[in-house]
């Protein structure tokens, strides 16, 4: 039978082991032995992981950010931050050259010359007298228009219109109702002229269709009798089409209608009367325009 003294020693030893055993397990492991850089790791032990090599960004090409390196694509080039992946530069094709807007485009300075066939009718009535007369004949017409283009296709400027009839036929209605016809060749030439501001419009600035009008001073008279000149006001309207023959010049046709209202004094049987002339003209012309 174990003695009481021996049993006490065994119990004390067991108590000491139970207290210090957890402390012994909590101590950190000793560090591994230091190894020389580049030396092989001991057999059976994994070596430390190696970091990937650092790559430096490509240097900025000489000559500035907008110049390309020799043999490389065109710029621009820019410095990259360290560690960034290299950029890929793609050369862009150059833009096609733009055509000037004023080529085949109605803008800027405007000059138009027109000429062709005309028909002219002039009717005269006397105040305080029932007598009337009229002149009818064909001849030539001529126009000149000059202006500018404040808006695409819209021309504002001035114009001169001339129209005449050679050897017109004349008919006179007297106060008693009789009508007398005069020979066409005995009356010289009758003409109509107008000058004033005008507008000519091209609805499509690159197209040829146009229309316009003029309002201004008018004069009607016989070429062989300057005393028969009459003055007043008149208006004219026209339309036509122009075809491009170069980047600025165009050729076309035009139809024009004109009307004028003028007054004058004439002598009939030793008396002076106020005469009112109403003129109407039609013209079909060829045109050349710089625009």
C-alpha positions in Angstrom: 0.0 0.0 0.0 1.3 3.4 -1.2 2.3 5.6 1.6 0.6 8.9 2.2 3.8 10.8 1.6 4.4 9.3 -1.9 0.8 10.0 -2.9 1.2 13.6 -2.0 4.3 14.0 -4.3 2.5 12.5 -7.3 -0.4 14.8 -6.9 1.9 17.9 -6.8 3.8 16.8 -9.9 0.5 16.3 -11.8 -0.6 19.8 -10.9 2.6 21.4 -12.0 2.4 19.7 -15.5 -1.2 20.8 -16.0 -0.3 24.5 -15.4 2.9 24.8 -17.5 2.0 22.6 -20.5 -0.3 25.2 -22.2 2.4 27.8 -21.8 4.9 25.7 -23.5 2.6 25.1 -26.5 1.9 28.9 -27.0 5.6 29.8 -27.6 6.4 31.0 -31.3 8.4 28.7 -33.4 11.9 29.7 -34.0 12.6 31.6 -37.3 14.1 29.6 -40.2 17.7 30.0 -40.7 18.7 33.0 -42.9 19.6 32.2 -46.4 21.9 34.1 -48.8 20.2 35.8 -51.8 20.5 33.5 -54.8 21.3 30.4 -52.8 19.2 27.3 -53.2 16.7 26.5 -50.5 17.4 23.4 -48.4 16.1 20.2 -49.7 12.5 19.6 -48.6 11.8 23.2 -47.8 9.9 25.6 -50.1 11.8 28.8 -51.1 10.4 32.3 -50.8 8.2 33.5 -53.7 10.1 35.8 -56.1 8.5 39.2 -57.1 7.9 39.7 -60.8 10.5 42.0 -62.5 9.5 45.7 -62.7 9.0 47.0 -66.2 9.7 50.7 -66.8 7.3 52.7 -69.0 8.5 53.6 -72.5 10.4 56.9 -72.6 8.8 60.0 -74.1 9.9 60.3 -77.8 12.1 63.3 -78.5 10.7 66.4 -80.2 7.6 67.1 -78.0 4.3 65.3 -77.4 3.0 66.0 -80.9 5.9 64.5 -82.9 6.3 60.8 -83.8 9.5 58.9 -83.2 11.5 58.0 -86.4 9.6 55.3 -88.2 6.7 55.3 -85.9 3.0 56.3 -86.3 2.1 60.0 -86.0 1.5 61.6 -82.5 0.4 62.7 -80.1 2.5 60.9 -77.5 2.3 61.3 -73.7 4.4 60.1 -70.8 2.9 57.2 -68.9 2.8 56.6 -65.2 5.3 54.0 -63.8 3.9 50.5 -63.8 1.2 51.3 -66.4 0.8 48.9 -69.3 2.2 50.2 -72.6 -0.3 52.0 -74.7 -1.1 51.1 -78.4 -1.2 54.1 -80.8 -3.1 53.8 -84.0 -2.4 56.2 -86.8 -5.6 58.0 -88.0 -5.9 58.8 -91.7 -6.0 62.5 -92.6 -9.4 64.1 -93.1 -10.4 64.8 -96.8 -10.0 68.4 -97.8 -13.2 70.4 -97.6 -14.5 72.1 -100.7 -14.9 75.9 -100.3 -18.5 76.7 -99.7 -18.5 79.4 -102.5 -17.9 76.8 -105.2 -21.2 76.1 -107.0 -23.0 78.0 -104.3 -25.0 81.3 -104.7 -23.3 83.7 -102.3 -21.0 86.7 -102.3 -20.9 89.2 -105.2 -23.7 89.0 -107.8 -23.6 90.2 -111.4 -26.1 89.2 -114.0 -26.4 90.3 -117.6 -29.5 89.4 -119.7 -30.6 90.1 -123.3 -33.2 88.9 -125.7 -36.6 89.4 -127.4 -39.2 91.8 -126.1 -42.8 92.9 -126.8 -44.0 96.3 -125.7 -47.4 97.9 -125.4 -48.0 101.5 -124.5 -51.5 102.9 -123.9 -52.0 106.7 -123.6 -55.2 108.5 -122.3 -55.8 112.2 -122.1 -57.4 113.9 -119.1 -60.4 116.0 -120.0 -60.4 114.3 -123.4 -61.9 111.0 -124.4 -59.1 110.3 -127.0 -56.8 107.4 -126.4 -53.9 105.9 -128.3 -51.8 102.8 -128.2 -48.4 101.6 -129.5 -47.5 97.9 -130.0 -44.3 96.5 -131.3 -41.5 94.0 -130.7 -37.8 94.6 -130.3 -35.0 93.9 -127.8 -34.5 93.8 -124.1 -31.5 94.2 -121.9 -31.0 93.8 -118.1 -28.0 94.4 -115.8 -28.2 93.4 -112.1 -25.5 94.0 -109.4 -25.7 93.2 -105.8 -24.6 91.1 -102.8 -25.8 88.1 -100.9 -26.5 88.8 -97.2 -28.0 85.3 -96.8 -27.4 82.1 -98.8 -29.3 82.4 -102.0 -30.8 85.8 -101.4 -29.5 88.7 -103.5 -30.1 92.4 -102.7 -28.9 95.1 -105.0 -29.9 97.3 -107.9 -30.9 96.8 -111.5 -31.3 98.6 -114.8 -34.0 97.3 -117.2 -34.3 98.5 -120.8 -36.9 97.5 -123.4 -37.8 98.9 -126.8 -40.0 98.3 -129.8 -38.9 99.2 -133.3 -41.4 100.9 -135.7 -44.5 100.1 -133.5 -47.9 100.1 -135.0 -50.2 102.9 -133.7 -53.9 103.2 -133.2 -55.8 106.3 -132.0 -59.3 106.5 -130.8 -60.7 110.0 -131.2 -63.3 111.8 -129.1 -66.0 111.0 -131.6 -65.3 107.3 -131.5 -63.4 107.0 -134.8 -60.3 104.8 -134.8 -57.4 105.6 -137.0 -54.5 103.4 -137.7 -51.0 104.7 -138.5 -48.4 103.0 -140.6 -45.8 101.0 -138.6 -42.6 102.7 -139.8 -43.7 106.3 -139.3 -43.4 106.3 -135.5 -39.6 105.7 -134.8 -38.8 103.6 -131.7 -40.6 103.5 -128.4 -38.7 102.5 -125.3 -39.2 101.7 -121.7 -36.5 102.0 -119.0 -36.5 101.3 -115.3 -33.9 101.6 -112.5 -34.2 100.8 -108.8 -33.6 98.3 -106.0 -34.1 94.7 -106.8 -34.2 91.3 -105.1 -33.3 88.0 -106.7 -33.7 84.7 -104.7 -32.4 81.2 -105.2 -34.5 78.9 -103.0 -31.8 76.3 -103.2 -28.4 78.0 -102.9 -26.7 75.3 -105.0 -29.5 75.1 -107.5 -30.4 77.2 -110.6 -34.1 78.2 -110.2 -34.5 81.8 -109.2 -37.1 84.5 -109.1 -37.1 88.2 -108.2 -38.4 91.7 -108.7 -37.6 95.4 -109.1 -39.4 98.5 -108.1 -38.2 101.9 -109.1 -38.3 104.9 -111.5 -39.6 104.4 -115.0 -39.5 106.4 -118.2 -41.3 105.9 -121.5 -40.7 107.9 -124.7 -40.2 108.0 -128.5 -36.6 108.1 -129.7 -37.3 110.8 -132.3 -39.2 113.2 -130.0 -37.6 113.9 -126.7 -40.5 116.2 -125.7 -42.6 113.1 -125.5 -40.7 111.5 -122.6 -42.9 110.6 -119.7 -41.7 109.8 -116.2 -43.2 107.9 -113.2 -42.7 104.6 -111.5 -42.6 101.0 -112.5 -42.2 97.4 -111.4 -40.9 94.2 -112.9 -40.9 90.6 -111.9 -39.0 87.6 -113.4 -38.2 84.0 -113.1 -35.7 81.7 -114.7 -33.2 78.9 -114.4 -29.4 79.0 -114.4 -27.0 76.1 -115.2 -23.5 76.0 -113.7 -20.7 76.2 -116.3 -17.9 76.7 -113.7 -17.5 77.1 -110.0 -18.8 80.8 -110.2 -20.4 81.3 -113.6 -23.8 80.1 -114.8 -25.9 80.5 -117.9 -29.6 80.3 -118.2 -32.9 81.6 -119.5 -35.3 84.2 -118.0 -38.9 85.4 -118.6 -39.7 88.9 -117.4 -42.9 91.0 -117.1 -42.7 94.8 -116.6 -45.3 97.5 -116.0 -44.9 101.3 -115.8 -47.2 104.2 -115.0 -46.0 107.6 -116.2 -47.4 111.0 -117.0 -46.5 113.8 -119.5 -48.0 116.8 -121.2 -48.8 116.8 -124.9 -50.3 119.3 -127.3 -53.4 118.4 -129.3 -55.0 121.1 -131.6 -53.1 123.9 -129.9 -54.2 122.7 -126.4 -52.1 121.1 -123.6 -53.4 118.0 -122.0 -52.1 115.8 -119.2 -51.4 112.4 -120.7 -51.2 109.2 -118.7 -49.1 106.3 -120.2 -49.5 102.7 -119.1 -46.8 100.5 -120.4 -46.6 96.7 -120.3 -43.7 94.7 -121.6 -42.8 91.0 -121.9 -39.2 89.8 -122.4 -37.7 86.3 -123.0 -33.9 86.5 -122.5 -30.7 84.5 -122.1 -28.7 85.3 -119.0 -25.1 85.0 -117.8 -24.4 85.4 -114.0 -21.3 85.5 -111.8 -22.3 84.5 -108.3 
